[in-house]
Amino acid sequence: MLNIFYGKMPEAVFNTSVYFKNAYEDSWITDPVAKEMILDVDKSTVLGNAVIDSPVLGKIGPTALSGGVKTLILIKNEPSKIFNASTCGDNCAKWILKLAESEDLTINLRHLMDFGEGSFDIRILNTGQVVHSMKELVPIAGLYV
């Protein structure tokens, strides 16, 4: 299940780009799920563990990926840590939900992320409530962001 804490959370990794730069491993980039996320979110193709083909930037290294993709890769590979997912755009929301299908994940959000029109199970740690739609999520999250 996805757990979200809204607002300032001291134990969360706030600067995910710096953390990624110093923690990522080459195998994270060539993982099939990471390749899918990179293609979907950044419209870029992984050519190898250190080379990604971006339609905008050309050939880039992993540290030049968007903040959203870097955060998704961190969430996938270090599920015991809590990351500031406000570095992610709404185009990352479906991936966060997908990653939380296989194991419990906790993220920190400092904005209202759009998780789409479908149903989901999200526990809001600020209140302990479990919500199943954006209609249920918005009024609660709005109290904290």
Backbone bond lengths (Angstrom), bond angles and torsions (degrees), N, CA, C in turn:
res aa  C-N    CA-C-N  psi(-1)  N-CA   C-N-CA  omega(-1)  CA-C   N-CA-C  phi
1 M - - - 1.455 - - 1.524 109.12 -
2 L 1.295 114.79 148.87 1.460 120.67 176.51 1.517 109.04 -87.65
3 N 1.334 115.63 128.40 1.458 123.19 174.97 1.523 107.48 -112.74
4 I 1.327 115.79 132.63 1.465 120.64 -179.70 1.523 109.22 -124.55
5 F 1.323 114.73 131.52 1.459 120.44 169.21 1.520 106.44 -109.17
6 Y 1.337 117.09 122.13 1.458 122.24 179.83 1.521 110.70 -93.24
7 G 1.333 115.64 137.43 1.453 121.35 177.77 1.517 111.74 97.14
8 K 1.321 114.82 -173.36 1.460 120.77 -176.48 1.530 110.39 -63.43
9 M 1.329 114.57 131.22 1.465 121.46 -178.82 1.524 107.75 -136.16
10 P 1.316 118.36 100.11 1.469 121.35 -173.59 1.525 114.82 -54.89
11 E 1.332 118.94 -33.86 1.458 120.17 -176.69 1.533 113.62 -81.39
12 A 1.316 117.72 -7.26 1.467 120.65 179.20 1.525 110.59 -77.88
13 V 1.328 115.56 145.69 1.466 121.09 173.45 1.525 105.86 -75.20
14 F 1.331 116.36 110.69 1.462 120.72 -175.05 1.525 112.01 -81.61
15 N 1.318 118.30 -49.88 1.461 121.62 -176.62 1.534 108.88 -92.84
16 T 1.310 114.85 85.46 1.463 119.98 -174.75 1.532 112.39 -68.01
17 S 1.311 118.56 -29.42 1.471 120.47 179.50 1.527 111.48 -64.83
18 V 1.328 117.32 -44.84 1.463 120.89 178.83 1.530 109.58 -66.62
19 Y 1.317 116.41 -42.24 1.462 120.01 179.47 1.531 109.81 -61.26
20 F 1.333 116.70 -46.50 1.464 121.56 -179.89 1.526 110.83 -58.65
21 K 1.322 115.94 -47.23 1.466 121.04 -178.28 1.527 111.85 -55.26
22 N 1.296 116.57 -35.02 1.460 121.09 -175.58 1.529 114.51 -98.39
23 A 1.340 117.42 -6.99 1.464 119.19 -174.34 1.525 115.03 -122.19
24 Y 1.336 118.23 -22.34 1.461 118.45 -171.17 1.524 111.33 -66.20
25 E 1.325 113.26 152.75 1.459 121.24 176.63 1.519 108.11 -117.56
26 D 1.329 116.74 146.89 1.466 121.02 -177.79 1.521 112.46 -53.55
27 S 1.324 117.35 -37.27 1.466 120.66 -178.06 1.533 112.39 -63.97
28 W 1.326 117.50 -24.62 1.462 120.35 177.61 1.523 111.27 -62.91
29 I 1.324 117.01 -35.77 1.464 121.88 -174.73 1.520 111.52 -74.92
30 T 1.322 117.38 -34.90 1.467 120.89 -177.10 1.522 113.17 -90.21
31 D 1.319 117.22 -0.82 1.459 121.49 174.87 1.531 109.01 -60.51
32 P 1.340 118.83 136.64 1.475 120.56 -177.74 1.528 114.80 -54.95
33 V 1.324 117.84 -39.71 1.471 119.88 179.46 1.525 110.28 -68.19
34 A 1.327 117.39 -41.37 1.471 120.58 177.74 1.524 110.09 -61.74
35 K 1.325 117.44 -41.50 1.469 120.63 178.73 1.525 110.33 -60.03
36 E 1.336 116.62 -42.07 1.471 120.91 178.21 1.525 110.89 -63.01
37 M 1.333 116.48 -44.57 1.466 120.38 -179.54 1.523 110.64 -63.18
38 I 1.328 116.82 -43.79 1.470 121.54 -179.83 1.522 110.53 -62.42
39 L 1.328 116.88 -42.52 1.462 120.56 179.39 1.528 110.96 -66.86
40 D 1.318 116.42 -43.42 1.465 120.74 -177.08 1.530 112.21 -70.18
41 V 1.313 117.80 -48.93 1.463 120.96 -172.86 1.527 112.15 -82.92
42 D 1.336 116.81 -46.32 1.468 120.45 -176.48 1.527 113.51 -98.93
43 K 1.333 116.86 -3.48 1.481 121.62 -178.16 1.528 111.01 56.85
44 S 1.330 116.03 33.98 1.458 122.41 -176.72 1.522 110.31 -120.28
45 T 1.332 115.54 151.91 1.453 122.28 -176.41 1.524 110.24 -111.25
46 V 1.326 115.76 129.21 1.461 120.68 176.83 1.528 108.17 -77.14
47 L 1.330 116.02 121.32 1.463 121.68 178.48 1.523 111.27 -96.26
48 G 1.320 116.30 -26.07 1.461 122.52 -179.88 1.505 108.50 -171.86
49 N 1.341 116.64 -177.13 1.460 118.32 -174.71 1.526 114.17 -68.67
50 A 1.311 118.04 -13.05 1.465 119.85 -179.92 1.518 113.22 -128.13
51 V 1.352 117.39 5.46 1.468 119.91 -176.91 1.527 109.98 -134.60
52 I 1.326 113.73 127.70 1.455 122.10 178.12 1.517 106.94 -126.60
53 D 1.327 116.36 136.50 1.462 121.62 179.80 1.520 108.89 -97.24
54 S 1.327 115.60 109.31 1.458 122.67 -179.62 1.527 109.19 -101.11
55 P 1.344 117.74 132.53 1.465 119.17 178.71 1.530 112.74 -66.73
56 V 1.317 117.03 -18.29 1.463 121.60 -178.66 1.530 111.63 -98.30
57 L 1.325 116.26 -44.23 1.463 121.01 -172.32 1.525 114.47 -102.84
58 G 1.320 118.11 -7.23 1.466 120.80 -175.36 1.515 110.43 81.00
59 K 1.321 116.38 -146.43 1.475 120.93 179.69 1.527 109.07 -77.72
60 I 1.331 115.23 124.96 1.463 120.93 -177.60 1.526 110.35 -131.87
61 G 1.301 115.64 162.16 1.457 121.96 172.07 1.521 109.80 -90.62
62 P 1.323 118.34 167.65 1.464 122.53 -178.74 1.527 114.54 -56.54
63 T 1.326 118.09 -32.61 1.472 119.53 -178.24 1.520 112.64 -71.42
64 A 1.339 117.77 -11.36 1.465 120.93 178.33 1.527 112.26 -93.04
65 L 1.327 117.70 1.05 1.463 120.36 175.42 1.529 109.54 -64.04
66 S 1.322 115.78 164.17 1.464 119.35 178.38 1.522 110.54 -65.25
67 G 1.312 115.53 156.78 1.451 120.64 177.23 1.515 112.58 -59.15
68 G 1.322 116.22 -34.65 1.463 120.31 179.39 1.511 112.48 -64.43
69 V 1.329 116.89 -48.01 1.466 120.49 -179.54 1.525 110.22 -65.79
70 K 1.317 117.15 -41.26 1.463 119.14 178.64 1.532 110.40 -59.85
71 T 1.317 116.76 -41.37 1.462 120.41 179.21 1.527 110.96 -66.34
72 L 1.328 117.56 -42.03 1.468 120.20 177.06 1.526 111.32 -59.51
73 I 1.328 116.45 -43.31 1.465 120.80 179.93 1.530 110.37 -64.03
74 L 1.318 116.84 -39.29 1.465 120.33 176.36 1.526 111.19 -64.50
75 I 1.325 117.18 -45.05 1.464 121.33 179.36 1.531 110.07 -58.51
76 K 1.332 115.98 -41.92 1.462 120.45 -179.05 1.526 111.93 -67.06
77 N 1.309 116.83 -41.59 1.455 120.57 -171.53 1.527 115.24 -93.85
78 E 1.309 117.20 -15.54 1.467 120.37 178.16 1.540 109.12 -133.45
79 P 1.344 116.06 63.82 1.468 119.87 -174.00 1.522 114.91 -65.13
80 S 1.319 118.02 -15.08 1.466 119.82 179.06 1.532 112.09 -80.32
81 K 1.318 116.82 -13.48 1.468 121.23 178.93 1.531 109.34 -95.00
82 I 1.313 115.68 159.92 1.461 122.02 177.52 1.523 107.22 -110.64
83 F 1.336 115.73 125.29 1.463 120.82 -177.60 1.518 110.62 -114.69
84 N 1.325 114.51 148.70 1.457 122.63 174.47 1.530 107.67 -72.61
85 A 1.316 116.94 101.51 1.459 121.11 -178.77 1.521 112.11 -84.70
86 S 1.321 118.25 5.02 1.462 120.18 173.80 1.519 111.06 -72.54
87 T 1.326 117.54 -6.21 1.463 121.15 171.04 1.527 110.39 -77.32
88 C 1.316 116.48 -8.50 1.467 122.62 -179.69 1.522 110.48 -97.18
89 G 1.315 115.18 143.19 1.456 120.38 171.42 1.521 109.56 -85.77
90 D 1.324 116.17 176.18 1.461 120.65 178.83 1.528 112.21 -61.19
91 N 1.350 117.08 -22.90 1.464 119.80 178.64 1.529 112.25 -68.85
92 C 1.307 117.71 -8.09 1.467 122.37 176.93 1.531 112.02 -95.90
93 A 1.324 117.82 -13.04 1.466 121.38 -172.90 1.521 112.58 -58.64
94 K 1.328 117.11 -43.88 1.467 118.86 -178.64 1.525 111.24 -63.65
95 W 1.336 117.17 -31.99 1.464 121.05 178.82 1.521 111.10 -72.13
96 I 1.317 117.06 -37.16 1.458 120.34 177.35 1.525 109.23 -63.08
97 L 1.333 116.32 -45.06 1.466 119.78 177.77 1.530 111.03 -62.49
98 K 1.324 116.94 -40.64 1.468 120.90 -179.67 1.531 110.80 -64.44
99 L 1.322 117.56 -44.09 1.464 120.75 178.76 1.530 111.27 -62.39
100 A 1.326 116.63 -33.80 1.468 121.15 -178.88 1.526 112.18 -77.63
101 E 1.325 118.42 -8.48 1.460 120.87 176.63 1.526 111.58 -69.56
102 S 1.326 116.62 -33.23 1.459 119.87 -174.79 1.526 113.46 -92.54
103 E 1.328 118.05 -19.32 1.460 120.88 176.71 1.526 109.86 -161.58
104 D 1.324 115.19 158.11 1.460 119.68 178.09 1.523 109.45 -66.60
105 L 1.322 115.46 130.57 1.460 121.67 177.92 1.515 109.12 -127.94
106 T 1.327 115.74 146.96 1.455 121.26 174.23 1.517 107.95 -123.15
107 I 1.331 115.50 130.86 1.458 121.63 175.73 1.521 108.89 -126.70
108 N 1.325 114.72 161.97 1.450 122.26 174.65 1.520 107.45 -110.67
109 L 1.321 117.01 131.79 1.461 121.42 175.76 1.516 109.23 -125.39
110 R 1.326 114.59 138.96 1.457 120.78 176.77 1.520 110.66 -118.19
111 H 1.330 114.29 15.58 1.459 121.20 174.86 1.530 107.39 -147.94
112 L 1.304 116.45 171.82 1.460 121.48 178.96 1.526 108.85 -90.55
113 M 1.313 116.97 108.33 1.465 122.14 178.77 1.523 108.39 -87.47
114 D 1.330 116.03 140.79 1.460 121.66 179.01 1.526 109.02 -90.22
115 F 1.329 116.54 110.21 1.452 121.96 179.65 1.522 112.43 -91.58
116 G 1.319 117.34 10.19 1.459 121.51 171.97 1.518 114.50 90.81
117 E 1.331 112.85 -177.36 1.458 121.78 -174.69 1.526 113.15 -83.66
118 G 1.305 117.77 -17.88 1.462 121.08 -176.01 1.515 112.70 -74.92
119 S 1.339 114.20 -179.47 1.461 119.04 177.31 1.525 109.53 -95.36
120 F 1.307 115.79 154.75 1.452 122.32 -178.35 1.520 108.20 -157.47
121 D 1.313 115.71 171.44 1.461 121.68 174.31 1.524 107.68 -121.60
122 I 1.321 115.89 111.86 1.465 121.88 178.58 1.521 108.20 -129.81
123 R 1.330 115.53 128.52 1.456 120.33 174.74 1.530 107.66 -96.12
124 I 1.320 115.86 125.47 1.463 121.19 176.55 1.524 106.73 -91.68
125 L 1.316 115.71 110.55 1.463 120.60 -173.68 1.521 113.37 -66.97
126 N 1.332 117.00 -25.02 1.468 120.09 179.22 1.526 111.25 -60.80
127 T 1.344 116.38 -32.38 1.470 120.88 -175.49 1.521 113.40 -121.77
128 G 1.336 117.21 -17.85 1.460 121.05 -175.50 1.515 113.50 84.54
129 Q 1.324 117.03 -1.30 1.461 120.59 -178.66 1.525 111.25 -76.56
130 V 1.338 115.54 145.86 1.459 122.08 172.32 1.514 107.30 -105.62
131 V 1.341 115.73 127.64 1.460 121.36 -179.64 1.524 109.07 -115.56
132 H 1.344 114.69 158.48 1.466 120.49 -173.53 1.519 113.88 -127.37
133 S 1.331 117.27 2.05 1.464 120.98 -179.41 1.524 109.26 -158.87
134 M 1.330 114.94 163.94 1.466 118.89 176.53 1.523 110.78 -63.77
135 K 1.321 116.99 -32.10 1.462 120.36 178.74 1.524 111.08 -61.15
136 E 1.331 116.95 -35.43 1.459 120.86 177.57 1.530 111.64 -81.79
137 L 1.328 116.50 -32.97 1.466 121.48 -175.08 1.527 112.97 -73.16
138 V 1.316 117.33 -44.16 1.466 122.19 -171.34 1.529 113.98 -56.09
139 P 1.337 119.61 -49.59 1.466 117.20 -177.80 1.529 114.18 -63.20
140 I 1.329 116.71 -32.95 1.458 119.75 -179.57 1.530 110.19 -75.35
141 A 1.325 115.77 -50.04 1.477 120.03 -179.54 1.530 110.42 -59.73
142 G 1.326 116.37 -36.35 1.468 121.29 -179.89 1.513 113.87 -59.26
143 L 1.309 117.16 -22.96 1.453 120.45 178.19 1.529 112.62 -72.20
144 Y 1.330 116.65 -20.46 1.459 121.14 -172.22 1.528 114.81 -115.00
145 V 1.302 117.34 -15.94 1.484 119.80 179.99 1.513 111.08 -124.63
